[in-house]
Amino acid sequence: KHRDLVAVGSQVPRRGDPDHAGANHDNAHQPKLFARIPALKSGGRNYSRAEERDMSEKPPLRRSEAEWRARLTEMQYQVTREKGTERAFTGKYWDCSDDGTYVCICCGEPLFASEAKFDSGCGWPSFTVPIDQASIAETDDYSHLMHRIEVTCKRCGAHLGHVFPDGPAPGGLRYCINSASLDLHSARRPAVG
């Protein structure tokens, strides 16, 4: 699939790189990776064995169209159930840097860790890896007269966005995800004092 397009560990040329056609540009648009790389190697947050077992044992979630419409906002429904896309730079999480876990807005499945989020400059939340590859499905999408890889929640089938082979090293992938398909569960910090 798309993983063959960029070899693992390869560096994708970016603005400011000598190999990029626009090498005279500044580095303002280069991705800014979050510093906690060891967590990324394990696919995001380190879950306990019990949590991993719970994620893999969840049955598929099926609801009627009427149930989805009652539970979701108009934008959430359009994006997740009708494979829509929110406009760039308008979503709730495109520039969010809060710590936590991004879960599916439809079923609550943990999908992406804040440690895997980076600023790609595209106007949508971008992640290098999902928390668990088993929580998402990737399928060929030939809509809009182009070939892309669609990303959906494996548990409920919600459309999340697309994955592209132009992300930062080491993996070279950019999961471009609609804010409307996500809910951020913030990391709890103990009170000081």
SULLINDA-V91717 format. One record per pair of residues at least 4 apart in sequence whose ideal C-beta (glycine too) atoms are under 8 Angstrom apart, sorted by sequence separation. I is the first residue (numbers start at 1). GAP is how many residues later the second one is. D is the distance in whole Angstrom. If there is no record, write none. Layout:
i;gap;d
I;GAP;D
I;GAP;D
This chain:
i;gap;d
6;4;6
13;4;5
16;4;7
19;4;8
25;4;7
33;4;7
36;4;7
37;4;7
38;4;8
40;4;7
42;4;6
47;4;4
48;4;7
49;4;6
50;4;6
51;4;6
52;4;6
53;4;6
54;4;7
63;4;4
64;4;7
65;4;6
66;4;6
67;4;6
68;4;6
72;4;4
73;4;7
74;4;6
75;4;6
76;4;6
77;4;5
78;4;5
79;4;8
86;4;6
90;4;8
92;4;7
104;4;6
112;4;6
113;4;8
122;4;6
129;4;8
131;4;6
142;4;7
153;4;6
167;4;6
168;4;7
177;4;6
178;4;7
3;5;8
15;5;6
18;5;5
20;5;8
39;5;6
47;5;5
63;5;5
72;5;4
77;5;7
79;5;5
86;5;5
89;5;6
103;5;5
104;5;4
112;5;7
130;5;6
142;5;6
143;5;8
152;5;6
153;5;4
167;5;5
177;5;6
6;6;6
11;6;8
13;6;4
14;6;6
17;6;7
39;6;6
78;6;4
79;6;7
88;6;8
103;6;6
120;6;4
130;6;5
141;6;7
152;6;6
166;6;8
167;6;4
168;6;8
13;7;4
15;7;5
16;7;7
39;7;7
79;7;6
103;7;5
104;7;6
119;7;7
140;7;7
141;7;5
152;7;6
153;7;6
165;7;6
167;7;4
15;8;8
47;8;7
63;8;7
69;8;6
72;8;7
102;8;8
103;8;6
117;8;6
118;8;6
140;8;8
141;8;7
151;8;8
152;8;6
165;8;6
166;8;6
167;8;8
16;9;6
68;9;6
72;9;7
75;9;8
93;9;7
101;9;5
102;9;6
117;9;7
118;9;7
140;9;7
141;9;4
150;9;7
151;9;5
164;9;7
165;9;8
15;10;4
16;10;6
101;10;8
102;10;4
117;10;5
118;10;6
139;10;7
140;10;7
151;10;5
163;10;6
164;10;5
15;11;7
16;11;4
75;11;6
101;11;7
102;11;7
116;11;5
138;11;5
139;11;5
150;11;8
151;11;6
163;11;7
15;12;7
68;12;8
101;12;6
102;12;7
116;12;5
138;12;7
150;12;6
151;12;5
163;12;5
164;12;6
14;13;8
15;13;8
68;13;5
101;13;7
112;13;8
116;13;5
138;13;6
139;13;7
149;13;6
162;13;8
163;13;7
15;14;5
16;14;6
100;14;5
116;14;8
137;14;7
138;14;8
148;14;5
149;14;5
161;14;7
162;14;5
14;15;8
15;15;6
99;15;5
102;15;8
112;15;4
116;15;8
136;15;5
137;15;5
149;15;8
160;15;8
161;15;5
14;16;5
65;16;7
98;16;7
136;16;7
137;16;8
148;16;7
161;16;4
14;17;7
97;17;8
112;17;8
136;17;7
137;17;5
160;17;5
161;17;5
112;18;6
113;18;5
135;18;7
136;18;6
160;18;7
111;19;6
112;19;6
135;19;6
159;19;8
97;20;8
111;20;6
134;20;7
135;20;7
161;20;7
96;21;8
110;21;5
141;21;7
160;21;5
110;22;7
159;22;7
160;22;8
102;23;7
158;23;6
95;24;7
111;24;6
136;24;7
151;24;6
80;25;6
102;25;8
110;25;7
111;25;7
138;25;6
80;26;6
109;26;5
151;26;7
153;28;8
76;29;5
94;29;6
96;29;7
76;30;8
94;30;6
101;30;7
94;31;6
91;32;8
93;32;5
72;33;7
90;33;8
91;33;6
72;34;7
88;34;7
89;34;4
91;34;7
71;35;8
88;35;3
87;36;8
88;36;6
124;37;7
68;38;7
86;38;8
128;39;6
128;40;6
126;41;7
111;42;7
129;42;6
128;43;6
109;44;6
129;44;7
61;45;7
109;45;8
128;45;6
130;45;7
61;46;5
107;46;6
109;46;5
128;46;7
129;46;7
106;47;7
109;47;7
120;47;7
127;47;8
128;47;7
107;48;5
126;48;5
127;48;4
104;49;4
107;49;4
111;49;7
118;49;8
126;49;7
106;50;5
118;50;6
126;50;6
127;50;7
58;51;7
104;51;7
107;51;7
125;51;8
126;51;7
104;52;6
106;52;4
122;52;8
124;52;5
125;52;5
105;53;7
124;53;6
125;53;8
55;54;7
104;54;6
120;54;6
122;54;6
124;54;6
125;54;6
55;55;7
124;55;7
45;56;6
104;56;8
120;56;7
44;57;8
125;57;7
83;60;8
47;63;8
112;63;7
45;65;8
112;65;7
111;66;8
83;67;7
44;68;7
45;68;5
44;69;3
45;70;7
112;70;8
114;70;8
44;71;7
111;71;7
44;72;5
114;73;7
39;74;7
40;75;6
84;75;8
102;75;8
105;75;7
106;75;8
108;75;8
39;76;5
40;76;6
83;76;4
85;76;8
105;76;6
39;77;8
55;77;6
81;77;7
82;77;8
104;77;7
105;77;6
56;78;6
80;78;4
81;78;7
104;78;7
105;78;5
36;79;4
55;79;7
80;79;5
103;79;7
104;79;8
34;80;7
52;80;8
55;80;6
79;80;6
80;80;8
102;80;5
103;80;5
34;81;5
102;81;7
103;81;8
34;82;7
102;82;6
103;82;6
34;83;6
101;83;7
102;83;8
34;84;7
47;84;8
100;84;5
101;84;5
33;85;5
44;85;6
47;85;8
94;85;6
100;85;5
32;86;6
43;86;6
44;86;7
45;86;6
93;86;4
98;86;6
100;86;4
101;86;8
31;87;4
32;87;5
43;87;7
44;87;4
91;87;6
92;87;4
99;87;7
100;87;5
31;88;6
40;88;6
43;88;6
44;88;7
91;88;3
92;88;8
96;88;7
98;88;6
99;88;4
31;89;5
40;89;6
43;89;6
91;89;6
93;89;6
98;89;8
31;90;8
43;90;7
93;91;6
29;92;4
86;92;5
63;93;8
85;93;6
86;93;6
61;94;5
62;94;8
84;94;8
86;94;5
31;95;8
33;95;7
60;95;6
61;95;4
60;96;7
58;97;6
60;97;8
79;99;5
80;100;7
79;101;4
80;101;5
78;102;8
79;102;5
76;104;5
75;105;5
76;105;7
73;107;8
33;135;6
2;136;8
31;136;7
1;137;7
31;137;5
2;147;5
1;148;7
12;153;8
12;154;5
12;155;7
12;156;7
12;157;8
11;158;5
6;159;4
10;159;7
5;160;4
6;160;7
9;160;6
12;160;6
2;161;7
6;161;8
9;161;5
2;162;8
3;162;8
8;162;6
10;162;6
2;163;5
8;163;6
9;163;8
8;164;7
7;165;7
6;166;4
6;167;7
3;170;8
2;171;8
